[in-house]
Amino acid sequence: MPERALGGIITSICILLKKEAATTELQFEKTMAEYGMDRLAKKKGAVLVGFSGGADSSCLLALMKEWTGKNGTDLYACHVNHLIRGEEADADQHFCEKMCRDLDIPLFVYRLDVPAYAEKNRLGIEEAARKLRYGAFGKALGEIGMPAVIATAHNADDNLETVIFNMMRGSGTRGMAGISPVRDGRFIRPLIKDGSDEIREWCREHGISYVTDSTNSDESLSRNLIRRRLIPEIKKVTGAGLDSFSRMTDIVRKDSEFLDGIAAVYLPGRMTRIGRRVLQELDPAISSRIVRKMYSNLKGTPADLSAYHTEKALEICRGTSENSLDLPGDVVFRADRNIARVVKRVAADTVPPENRYLYSEDAPVFDNSRYRVEFIKGEIPEKTQEALAPDENIYKLSIISTVRFDKIIGRLMIRSKADGDTYRYGGMTRKVKKLLNSRKLTSREKELYPVVCDDEGILWIPGFPPRDGVRFEGEGEPLSLVFRDYAPPGSGAENNENGGRTMERHSILDRDIEEVLVTQEQVDEITTRIAEEIDRDYADSKRLILLCILKGSVVFMGDLMKKVRIPVEIDFMKVSSYASGTKTTGRINILLDLNRSDLSECDILIVEDIIDSGRTLSYLSEYLALNGAHSVKTCTLLDKPSRREVDFTPDYRGLEIPDKFVVGYGLDYAEQYRALPYIGVLKPEVYSKK
């Protein structure tokens, strides 16, 4: 027997022997059952414990060792050295490594420079540490290669500390609900009803050693002051531990979750906008939650919004004019004519590259696929305008303005609108926001609409006069600006000479197909429908990434991205769960990962060819969310719900199919059949003979 395994058995026996003489009982198993943590852990198949080496996490690790052993669940631990406390932190790391060796628990260790990260990103040390710590959990999940529930050692004292801290900030019911026992179906807190005194006594009785963080005694930190001074006094008054506070937070949490559920009916998913009238008519208990949820959705984290900012936003909504409000974190709340929304504050010098252009005579055209501006030296007479392209008539929807080139100050450029933009013509300074509103543009059209500038400011916006003093009136050097608004493609634009034809049996591989399940025409209809849904749902997305899961979804991804009209980026991941047969192995291995260090502003849409067990997409969704993605959704061409092994529903689904082995349109068997233009059922004799 390996020495490590033998050591683990001996340590476990010692713990069990000491348990016989123990008198302190923790509510670990009761809490696991009460909040469904046990079902969640069994469903995932693995538990990852956040292990700092302190009393709480050492206790949790020992309890989880016993629980997973009884329930046939895999156990892993993750330790993060924040590089804040020098030799003390290194000693903590060595302690964790030794304890996990003794207990035969695989440990993932990450050394992350929190101070450097905090300085670079202008964050407080605690916030930076939390971001990196949760990112480390995501990395550990990637190394485990299968879904896992993440257990953290928050206890009843932490819960009360959070309630007191939120109360002092004037928090509402959400803040008074304290720490949620289960969050996002991924994080569990099995010690949330056990006090720190009881946990330390349990460790003493069971011979569980632990380390102590010296910074916990620093009372200059608000939370430490609450923990060391206020909570002990509260325990003296209650005389019954913290059970009463746990009951209170449970009650408040249930009430808060009920109201949150009502708000979610009006603002489903990760939406960041809603009808202005809806907010006006709803009770403030619901409308305030909607505003906070919009803010949190945009930030991509459970960021809370103060009561002051929430009320100010609702006050703007109750008015009749268009208005905006600056919120923390470079966010703006906007109440337009009919829509209320939250958006990222955009400065003129941070406009995305695809919406920026610097004029040169060698490249006199700006084109972002929706709008085009061409710079032509000289004045374009009316007859010439009609003759520019008589066959295509491409200037039918054009707007032409002529300015004096010699009046342009410095560089001539194009960008999209920015917050606070103003534009002077006709002797008056106008707000660009109101001008674009008057053209009844959608929010996405406003983002793409070209704003022509020089170093002095805005020169011209299509549909309005040029800036005062630069219009060409017969003197000076003329420069014509020709603006084109591309007409949206017609419903039949994608048709070609092959449109409407039935599936052609064009390949020798066709003879291995038992039946055609989805025709080429049906596939085209499915991709068109899903693309329209994506255009609608991601209209306000700042950075949408279609993430192709290699190799099966390549064909579907290629057709889908051609039909999506909003700007997108693409990326690829490769995972394995099949080997070379027709059944999944149940274990996920990442063979090719994303090569992106910061996903905080990325809305990721995972594009997959087929879902059966649901394990792959469930795992990838958790993995990307833990790595900081702003949002993660899933899209599949085909779905086999009868094969589902985990509770998972894709956000976009093409077609539900029976439990048959299908190939074609990117799907393969042993790397064959991907090129078939339809989806067919493979004859059983093809794969049974191998």
C-alpha positions in Angstrom: 0.0 0.0 0.0 1.4 3.5 -0.9 2.8 5.3 2.1 0.6 8.3 1.4 -2.6 6.2 1.4 -1.5 4.4 4.6 -0.9 7.7 6.3 -4.3 8.9 5.3 -6.0 5.8 6.8 -4.0 6.2 10.1 -4.9 9.8 10.4 -8.6 9.1 9.7 -8.6 6.3 12.4 -7.0 8.7 14.9 -9.7 11.3 14.2 -12.5 8.6 14.7 -11.0 7.4 18.0 -10.9 10.9 19.4 -14.4 11.4 18.2 -15.6 8.8 20.7 -14.6 11.0 23.6 -15.8 14.3 22.0 -18.7 16.2 23.6 -19.0 19.1 21.1 -21.5 18.5 18.3 -21.5 20.6 15.2 -24.5 21.0 12.9 -22.5 20.1 9.8 -24.6 17.1 8.6 -27.9 18.7 9.6 -26.9 21.8 7.6 -25.8 19.7 4.6 -29.2 18.1 4.6 -31.4 21.1 5.4 -30.1 23.3 2.5 -29.7 20.4 0.0 -25.9 20.6 0.1 -25.7 16.8 0.3 -27.8 16.3 -2.8 -25.8 19.0 -4.7 -22.4 17.4 -3.8 -23.6 13.9 -4.8 -24.9 15.2 -8.1 -21.7 17.0 -8.9 -19.6 14.0 -7.8 -16.9 15.9 -6.2 -16.2 18.5 -3.4 -13.5 21.1 -3.6 -12.7 22.6 -0.1 -11.3 26.1 0.1 -8.5 25.4 2.6 -6.6 28.2 4.3 -5.3 26.1 7.2 -7.3 28.1 9.8 -9.5 26.4 12.4 -12.7 26.7 10.4 -11.3 25.3 7.1 -9.3 22.6 8.9 -12.5 21.5 10.7 -14.4 21.6 7.4 -11.7 19.5 5.6 -11.8 16.8 8.3 -15.6 16.7 8.3 -15.7 16.5 4.5 -13.1 13.7 4.5 -15.5 11.6 6.6 -18.6 12.7 4.7 -17.2 12.0 1.2 -15.8 8.7 2.3 -19.3 7.6 3.4 -21.0 9.0 0.3 -18.6 7.9 -2.5 -17.8 11.4 -3.5 -14.3 12.7 -4.6 -12.6 15.2 -2.3 -10.1 17.9 -3.3 -8.6 21.0 -1.5 -7.4 24.3 -2.8 -5.0 26.6 -0.9 -4.2 30.2 -2.1 -1.0 31.9 -0.8 -1.8 35.6 -1.2 1.8 36.6 -0.7 0.8 39.2 1.8 2.3 37.9 5.1 5.7 36.7 3.9 7.1 33.8 5.9 3.9 33.4 7.9 1.9 32.8 4.7 4.6 30.3 3.5 4.3 28.4 6.8 0.5 28.3 6.4 1.1 26.8 2.9 3.4 24.1 4.2 0.9 23.3 7.0 -1.8 22.8 4.4 0.4 20.6 2.2 1.3 18.4 5.1 -2.3 18.0 6.4 -3.5 17.1 2.9 -0.7 14.6 2.6 -1.6 13.0 5.9 -5.3 12.8 5.0 -4.5 11.6 1.4 -6.4 14.6 -0.1 -5.2 16.0 -3.5 -4.3 19.7 -2.9 -4.0 22.5 -5.5 -1.8 25.3 -4.3 -1.7 28.7 -6.0 0.8 31.5 -5.1 -0.9 34.8 -6.2 0.6 38.3 -5.8 -2.5 40.0 -4.3 -0.7 43.4 -3.5 0.5 43.7 -7.1 -2.9 42.8 -8.5 -4.6 45.2 -6.2 -2.3 48.1 -7.2 -2.6 47.3 -10.9 -6.4 47.1 -10.8 -6.9 49.9 -8.2 -8.7 47.5 -5.8 -8.6 47.1 -2.0 -6.5 44.2 -0.7 -9.6 42.3 0.5 -11.4 42.7 -2.8 -8.3 41.8 -4.8 -7.7 38.7 -2.6 -11.3 37.6 -3.1 -11.2 37.9 -6.9 -7.9 36.0 -7.2 -9.1 33.3 -4.7 -12.3 32.6 -6.6 -10.3 32.6 -9.8 -8.0 29.9 -8.2 -11.1 27.8 -7.5 -11.9 28.0 -11.2 -8.3 26.9 -12.1 -8.6 24.0 -9.7 -11.8 22.9 -11.3 -10.1 22.9 -14.6 -7.3 20.6 -13.2 -9.9 18.3 -11.6 -11.6 17.8 -15.0 -15.1 17.2 -13.6 -17.9 19.3 -12.0 -17.4 19.9 -8.3 -19.2 21.8 -5.5 -17.0 24.3 -3.7 -17.2 24.2 0.0 -16.0 27.3 2.0 -15.7 27.5 5.8 -17.9 30.5 6.6 -19.4 30.1 10.1 -22.2 31.6 12.3 -19.8 34.3 13.6 -18.9 35.3 10.0 -22.7 35.4 9.2 -23.4 37.7 12.2 -20.4 39.8 11.4 -21.7 40.3 7.9 -25.2 41.3 9.2 -23.8 43.9 11.6 -21.5 45.3 8.9 -24.4 45.6 6.4 -26.6 47.1 9.1 -24.1 49.8 9.8 -24.1 50.6 6.0 -27.9 51.0 6.0 -28.5 47.8 4.1 -31.9 46.4 3.1 -33.3 42.9 3.6 -30.7 41.4 1.3 -27.8 42.6 3.5 -29.7 41.6 6.6 -30.0 38.1 5.3 -26.3 37.6 5.8 -24.3 34.9 4.0 -26.3 32.5 1.9 -25.7 28.8 2.8 -25.8 27.9 -0.9 -24.9 30.3 -3.7 -25.3 29.9 -7.4 -25.7 26.1 -7.1 -21.8 25.9 -6.8 -20.8 27.2 -3.4 -21.8 25.6 -0.1 -21.2 26.7 3.5 -21.7 23.6 5.7 -20.5 25.4 8.9 -22.8 28.4 8.5 -24.8 27.5 11.7 -21.8 26.7 13.9 -20.0 29.3 16.0 -16.3 29.8 15.9 -15.9 28.9 19.6 -17.7 25.6 19.0 -15.5 24.9 15.9 -12.3 25.5 17.8 -13.4 23.3 20.7 -14.4 20.5 18.2 -10.9 20.8 16.7 -9.3 20.5 20.1 -11.4 17.4 21.0 -10.6 15.7 17.7 -6.9 16.5 17.6 -7.2 18.7 14.5 -4.4 21.3 14.4 -4.6 24.6 12.6 -2.8 27.9 12.0 -3.8 31.4 13.0 -3.6 34.4 10.7 -1.9 37.2 12.7 -3.8 39.9 10.7 -7.1 38.7 12.3 -6.1 40.6 15.5 -5.7 43.9 13.7 -8.6 46.0 15.0 -8.0 48.8 12.6 -10.0 46.7 10.2 -13.7 47.1 10.7 -14.6 43.4 10.4 -11.9 42.4 12.9 -13.3 45.0 15.4 -16.8 43.6 15.0 -15.5 40.1 15.4 -13.3 40.7 18.4 -15.3 43.3 20.3 -19.0 43.4 19.3 -19.8 39.7 18.8 -18.4 38.5 22.2 -20.6 41.1 23.9 -23.7 40.0 21.9 -23.0 36.4 22.9 -23.0 37.5 26.6 -26.4 39.1 26.1 -28.1 36.3 24.3 -26.6 33.5 26.4 -27.6 31.0 23.8 -24.9 31.2 21.1 -25.9 32.5 17.7 -28.9 30.2 16.9 -31.3 33.1 17.2 -29.4 35.1 14.7 -29.2 32.1 12.3 -33.0 31.8 12.5 -33.4 35.5 11.8 -31.2 35.5 8.8 -33.0 32.4 7.5 -36.4 34.2 7.8 -35.1 37.4 6.2 -33.4 35.4 3.4 -36.6 33.6 2.5 -38.5 36.9 2.4 -35.8 38.5 0.3 -35.6 35.6 -2.1 -39.3 35.7 -2.6 -39.2 39.4 -3.5 -36.1 38.7 -5.7 -38.1 36.0 -7.5 -40.9 38.5 -8.3 -38.3 41.0 -9.6 -36.8 38.2 -11.8 -40.1 37.7 -13.5 -39.8 41.3 -14.8 -36.1 41.2 -15.4 -35.1 37.6 -16.3 -31.6 36.3 -16.8 -28.8 38.9 -17.1 -30.8 41.7 -18.7 -29.6 45.2 -18.1 -32.7 47.1 -19.3 -36.4 47.2 -18.7 -39.4 49.2 -19.8 -39.5 52.6 -18.0 -43.2 52.3 -17.3 -42.7 49.0 -15.6 -40.4 50.6 -13.0 -42.9 53.4 -12.6 -45.8 51.1 -11.9 -44.2 48.5 -9.6 -44.1 48.7 -5.9 -40.8 50.1 -4.7 -39.9 46.8 -2.9 -39.8 45.2 -6.4 -38.6 48.1 -8.6 -35.6 48.8 -6.3 -34.6 45.1 -6.6 -34.8 45.4 -10.4 -32.5 48.4 -10.4 -30.0 46.6 -8.2 -30.2 43.4 -10.3 -29.6 45.4 -13.5 -26.5 46.9 -11.9 -25.3 43.5 -10.7 -25.9 42.0 -14.1 -23.8 44.6 -15.8 -21.0 44.3 -13.2 -21.0 40.6 -13.6 -20.7 40.0 -9.9 -23.1 40.1 -6.9 -22.3 43.8 -6.5 -24.7 45.7 -4.3 -26.0 49.2 -4.9 -26.6 51.6 -2.1 -30.2 52.7 -1.1 -29.2 56.2 -2.1 -28.3 55.4 -5.7 -31.2 53.0 -6.0 -33.7 55.6 -4.9 -32.1 58.3 -7.1 -32.4 56.0 -10.2 -36.1 55.4 -9.4 -36.7 59.1 -8.9 -35.3 59.7 -12.5 -37.6 57.0 -13.8 -40.7 58.6 -12.2 -40.0 61.8 -14.0 -41.0 62.5 -17.6 -37.8 63.7 -19.2 -34.8 61.7 -20.4 -32.0 61.7 -17.8 -29.0 59.7 -16.5 -27.3 59.1 -13.2 -23.7 58.1 -12.5 -23.4 55.0 -10.4 -20.3 53.5 -8.7 -17.8 51.5 -10.8 -18.0 53.5 -14.0 -21.7 52.6 -14.6 -24.4 55.0 -15.8 -28.2 54.5 -15.2 -30.1 55.9 -18.1 -33.8 56.6 -18.4 -34.6 57.1 -22.1 -38.0 57.8 -23.5 -39.3 54.3 -23.0 -36.4 52.2 -21.6 -34.5 52.3 -18.4 -31.0 50.7 -18.6 -27.6 50.6 -17.0 -24.5 50.9 -19.2 -20.7 51.1 -18.8 -19.5 54.7 -18.9 -17.6 55.2 -22.1 -15.0 57.9 -22.5 -14.0 59.2 -25.9 -10.5 57.7 -25.7 -11.8 54.3 -24.8 -14.1 53.7 -27.7 -13.7 50.1 -29.0 -11.1 49.9 -31.9 -13.7 48.6 -34.3 -15.6 51.9 -33.9 -12.5 54.2 -34.3 -11.0 55.4 -37.5 -8.2 57.9 -38.4 -8.5 59.6 -41.8 -5.8 59.3 -44.4 -5.9 59.8 -48.1 -4.7 56.2 -48.7 -7.7 54.8 -46.7 -10.5 57.4 -47.1 -13.4 55.0 -46.0 -14.7 54.1 -42.6 -17.0 51.0 -42.5 -18.2 49.1 -39.5 -20.5 46.8 -41.5 -23.6 48.8 -40.5 -22.5 52.4 -41.4 -20.1 53.7 -43.9 -18.5 57.2 -44.3 -16.4 58.0 -47.3 -14.2 61.1 -47.6 -14.0 62.6 -51.1 -11.8 65.6 -51.9 -13.9 68.3 -53.6 -17.6 69.1 -53.7 -20.1 66.6 -55.1 -22.7 68.3 -57.3 -26.2 66.9 -57.1 -26.1 65.3 -60.6 -22.8 63.6 -59.8 -24.4 62.2 -56.6 -27.1 60.6 -58.8 -24.5 59.1 -61.1 -22.1 57.8 -58.5 -23.4 54.2 -58.8 -26.4 54.1 -61.2 -26.6 50.3 -61.3 -26.3 49.5 -57.6 -27.8 52.8 -56.5 -25.7 52.4 -53.3 -26.1 56.1 -52.4 -29.9 55.9 -52.3 -29.8 56.0 -48.5 -26.8 58.4 -48.4 -26.4 61.7 -46.5 -23.8 64.0 -48.0 -22.2 67.0 -46.2 -19.3 69.2 -47.5 -17.0 70.8 -45.1 -13.9 73.0 -45.4 -10.8 70.8 -45.2 -8.6 73.8 -44.3 -10.8 74.5 -41.2 -10.2 71.1 -39.7 -8.0 71.2 -36.6 -5.3 68.5 -36.3 -6.4 64.9 -37.0 -9.6 63.9 -38.7 -11.2 60.8 -37.2 -14.3 58.9 -36.6 -15.5 57.3 -33.3 -18.7 56.2 -31.7 -20.5 58.4 -29.2 -19.2 59.0 -25.7 -20.9 60.1 -22.5 -21.1 63.9 -22.2 -20.6 64.5 -26.0 -21.8 68.0 -27.1 -21.9 69.4 -30.7 -22.3 73.1 -31.7 -24.2 74.2 -34.8 -26.7 76.9 -35.6 -25.3 79.0 -32.8 -26.4 76.5 -30.1 -24.6 73.7 -28.2 -26.5 70.4 -28.5 -26.3 67.2 -26.5 -25.4 64.3 -28.8 -27.5 61.9 -26.7 -30.6 63.9 -27.6 -29.7 64.2 -31.2 -29.3 60.5 -31.6 -32.5 59.9 -29.7 -34.3 62.1 -32.2 -33.3 59.7 -35.0 -35.1 56.9 -33.1 -32.0 54.6 -33.2 -31.8 51.4 -31.2 -29.1 51.3 -28.4 -26.9 49.2 -30.6 -27.3 51.6 -33.6 -26.3 54.4 -31.3 -23.1 52.6 -30.3 -22.2 52.1 -34.0 -23.3 55.5 -35.3 -20.3 57.4 -36.6 -19.2 60.7 -35.0 -16.8 62.7 -37.2 -14.3 64.6 -35.1 -11.1 66.6 -35.3 -8.8 67.6 -32.4 -11.1 70.4 -31.4 -14.2 68.1 -31.0 -17.1 66.9 -33.0 -17.1 68.1 -36.6 -20.2 66.4 -38.0 -22.8 63.8 -37.2 -24.7 62.4 -40.2 -28.2 63.8 -40.4 -27.3 67.1 -38.8 -25.4 70.2 -40.0 -21.6 70.4 -39.7 -20.0 72.3 -36.8 -20.3 76.1 -36.9 -17.5 77.6 -39.0 -16.6 74.5 -41.0 -19.4 74.2 -43.6 -18.2 74.7 -47.2 -19.9 77.7 -48.7 -17.8 78.2 -51.9 -14.6 79.3 -50.3 -11.7 77.2 -49.1 -10.8 73.5 -49.8 -13.9 71.3 -49.9 -14.1 67.8 -48.5 -17.3 65.8 -49.0 -18.4 63.3 -46.4 -20.7 60.6 -47.8 -22.6 58.7 -45.1 -24.3 55.4 -45.9 -26.7 53.5 -43.8 -26.7 49.9 -45.1 -30.2 48.6 -45.6 -30.8 45.4 -43.6 -30.7 42.3 -45.7 -34.0 41.0 -47.0 -35.5 37.8 -45.7 -34.4 36.0 -48.9 -30.9 37.4 -48.9 -29.3 34.2 -47.9 -30.9 32.2 -50.7 -28.8 31.0 -53.6 -29.2 28.7 -56.6 -29.3 25.7 -54.3 -32.0 27.2 -52.0 -35.0 25.0 -51.4 -33.4 21.8 -52.7 -33.7 18.6 -50.8 -30.8 16.7 -49.3 -28.5 15.2 -52.0 -26.9 11.9 -51.4 -23.5 13.2 -52.6 -21.1 11.1 -50.5 -20.0 7.5 -50.3 -20.6 7.9 -46.5 -24.3 8.3 -47.2 -24.7 4.5 -47.4 -23.8 4.3 -43.7 -26.8 6.5 -42.7 -29.9 4.6 -41.5 -32.2 7.7 -41.8 -32.0 11.4 -42.2 -33.0 13.0 -39.0 -32.6 16.7 -39.8 -32.4 17.9 -43.4 -30.1 20.6 -44.6 -33.0 23.0 -44.9 -34.1 22.4 -41.4 -30.6 23.0 -40.1 -30.6 26.4 -42.0 -33.9 27.3 -40.3 -32.6 26.4 -36.9 -29.4 28.5 -37.2 -31.4 31.4 -38.5 -33.8 31.3 -35.5 -31.0 31.0 -33.0 -29.1 33.9 -34.6 -32.1 36.1 -34.3 -32.5 35.2 -30.6 -28.9 36.0 -30.0 -29.2 39.4 -31.8 -32.1 40.2 -29.6 -30.7 39.0 -26.2 -27.2 40.5 -26.7 -28.1 43.8 -28.3 -26.5 45.7 -25.4 -23.5 43.4 -25.0 -20.2 45.2 -25.0 -18.1 42.1 -25.9 -19.9 38.9 -27.0 -17.7 35.9 -27.6 -18.9 32.8 -29.4 -17.0 30.0 -27.9 -16.7 27.0 -30.2 -16.2 23.6 -28.6 -13.9 21.7 -30.9 -14.4 19.8 -33.1 -18.0 18.9 -33.5 -19.5 22.4 -33.4 -17.2 24.0 -36.0 -19.7 23.7 -38.8 -22.7 24.9 -36.7 -20.5 27.8 -35.3 -19.5 28.9 -38.8 -23.0 29.1 -40.1 -24.3 30.7 -36.9 -21.7 33.5 -36.8 -22.5 34.4 -40.4 -26.2 35.0 -39.5 -25.6 36.9 -36.2 -25.7 40.6 -37.1 -24.3 42.1 -33.9 -20.5 42.4 -33.5 -19.0 39.2 -32.1 -15.6 37.7 -31.3 -14.8 34.0 -31.6 -12.7 31.7 -29.5 -12.2 27.9 -29.1 -11.9 25.3 -26.4 -11.3 21.6 -26.8 -12.5 19.1 -24.3 -12.9 15.4 -24.3 -15.5 13.1 -22.8 -16.0 10.5 -25.5 -12.7 8.8 -26.4 -13.5 7.1 -29.7 -16.8 5.4 -29.0 -20.5 6.3 -28.8 -20.7 6.8 -25.0 -19.4 9.6 -22.8 -16.8 8.7 -20.2 -18.3 11.0 -17.6 -14.9 12.8 -16.9 -14.1 16.1 -18.6 -10.6 16.9 -19.7 -9.7 20.3 -21.1 -7.3 19.8 -24.0 -7.3 23.4 -25.3 -8.2 26.3 -23.0 -9.0 29.9 -23.6 -6.0 32.1 -24.1 -7.5 35.1 -22.4 -6.4 36.5 -19.0 -9.3 38.8 -18.3 -12.9 37.7 -18.9 -14.6 40.4 -16.7 -16.2 42.2 -19.6 -16.9 39.1 -21.8 -20.3 37.7 -22.4 -19.5 34.1 -23.4 -21.9 32.0 -25.4 -20.7 28.4 -25.5 -21.6 26.8 -28.9 -21.9 23.1 -28.8 -23.1 20.5 -31.4 -25.0 18.2 -29.1 -25.9 17.7 -25.4 -26.6 14.3 -23.9 -25.4 13.8 -20.3 -25.0 17.6 -19.9 -21.8 17.2 -17.9 -19.6 19.0 -20.4 -21.6 22.2 -20.7 -22.4 22.2 -17.0 -18.7 21.9 -16.2 -17.6 24.5 -18.7 -20.3 27.0 -17.5 -19.0 26.7 -14.0 -15.4 26.8 -15.1 -15.8 30.0 -17.1 -18.0 31.7 -14.5 -15.4 31.0 -11.8 -12.7 32.5 -14.1 -14.5 35.8 -14.0 -16.7 35.9 -17.2 -19.3 38.7 -17.1 -21.9 36.1 -18.2 -22.0 32.6 -19.5 -24.8 31.0 -21.6 -25.0 27.9 -23.7 -26.2 27.1 -27.2 -26.6 23.7 -28.7 -27.8 22.5 -32.1 -29.1 19.2 -30.8 -30.3 18.0 -27.4 -30.9 14.5 -26.0 -32.6 15.2 -22.7 -33.3 11.4 -22.3 -29.5 11.0 -21.7 -29.2 13.7 -19.1 -27.1 12.8 -16.0 -27.1 16.3 -14.5 -29.7 19.0 -14.1 -28.8 21.2 -17.0 -30.9 23.2 -19.6 -29.2 25.1 -22.5 -30.1 28.7 -23.0 -30.5 28.2 -26.8 -31.5 24.9 -28.3 -32.0 24.0 -31.9 -33.8 20.7 -31.8 -34.6 17.9 -29.3 -33.8 14.5 -30.8 -34.3 10.9 -29.6 -31.5 8.8 -28.1 -29.9 7.8 -31.4 -26.3 8.1 -32.5 -26.2 10.9 -35.0 -23.5 12.2 -37.4 -23.2 14.8 -40.1 -23.0 18.7 -40.1 -19.9 18.5 -37.9 -20.8 15.5 -35.8 -18.6 12.5 -36.2 -17.9 8.9 -35.5 -14.2 8.1 -35.3 -13.5 11.4 -37.2 -15.7 10.5 -40.1 -19.1 11.9 -41.5 -18.5 15.5 -40.3 -18.8 16.9 -43.9 -22.4 15.5 -44.5 -24.7 18.6 -45.0 -27.5 17.0 -43.0 -27.8 15.1 -39.7 -28.4 11.4 -39.9 -28.7 8.3 -37.7 -25.6 6.1 -38.1 -26.4 2.4 -38.8 -25.6 0.4 -35.6 -23.5 -2.1 -37.6 -21.0 0.6 -38.5 -20.0 1.3 -34.9 -20.7 -2.2 -33.5 -18.2 -3.8 -35.7 -15.3 -1.7 -34.4 
